[in-house]
Amino acid sequence: MRSIASRMSVMSGEGALSVFARAKELEAQGRSIIHLELGEPDFHPGQSVIDSASRALAEGKDRYCNVIGVPALRQELSAYLARTRSINVSPDNIVLAPGCKIALFLAMMALLEPGDEVLYPDPGFPGYPSITLGLGAVPVPFELSARNQFQPDIEEIAAKITPRTRMLLTNSPGNPTGTVYTDEVQRALAELAVKHDLWVLSDEIYARIIYGGEYLSMLRYPGMAERTLIIDGFSKSFAMTGWRLGYTVAPPEVVPALALMSVNTYTCVAEFTQYAAIDALRDREGNTPRMVAEFSRRREQFVRDLNRIPGFCCASPEGAFYAWVEISGTGLSAEELCRILLEEAGVACIPGAAFGPFGKDFIRFSFASSATTLQEAVERIAKASAAWQGTVAVR
């Protein structure tokens, strides 16, 4: 009898997308839903980016192109990374992809053997353990806990390294916690990677969305150039989610493998979007700093208001655009709380266990919506909190 490949049974979807699907069902029934479940900026690319895409199409840039990306974009990315992260990357070490997920997937596929162990943050992006399992490797979580300000615990990670450990996944700023890893933590992670000869996948998709200080890429630390792959893209920092444009920065010996994967999957990234991305990187209109400044204002308002909800406790995120709210004080499970908020209050958010078992006492809101929308969401949540106020724990 025909069957689906067994690898599919160990992979998982994303909680945000399942909540989004239910929210859309309620909207189809005429319900008013505030969407705070998806990590999608409510901004759009600047007009110059749109104009660049139109111009590229008008010039006939809609053909097959270089497998790893048009040279002009890879050159611009090299300059962009030097300017914004103080790292020197050759254009030859950059491989374009139709989104960060496929870049992550193909990088892991190129580097992992069945049975290899992969250290990854929990709570974290659901794709990390799912892709690992789908490739026949073994996901090994390390906890990001409130008691450690959601920073990786170096001693815990060191204790979990075995002879089968092959890869360390890092994500700073992180989804869902908004944590920016400290210099001390990243330096210690780099030392572990060198000591144990590990590949490091540094997910830096939120690198431009930080609320103070200088961003430190994993590639800046000693011994990391030959073992680090950066995964990044245009969805978050440039509000280009639907453009599906990501990239990998890889050591020279890995690039041919990624190119081969590209040939066997998507062939090449759409040519005209790559030319528009050049304009996005140059950002002559200052769209990214303006967007981040607005996110910062929303963060202050939203976190303050959430902490007024009975049973809620939310630390201010250092990066990204998520509020990671500890809800054990409500006396309800995160799943039940999210159900109440969606079905009764019309506010869509994600239970923390969708990001891993260590997130079970949390829920995640995206504050990539207008200040007015966030204020209305808090008002709805406050009204719905009557459902659990009688069980709120004293703090």
Order of alpha helices (4+ residues) and beta strands (2+ residues): alpha-beta-alpha-alpha-beta-alpha-beta-alpha-beta-alpha-beta-alpha-beta-beta-beta-alpha-alpha-alpha-beta-beta-alpha-beta-beta-beta-alpha
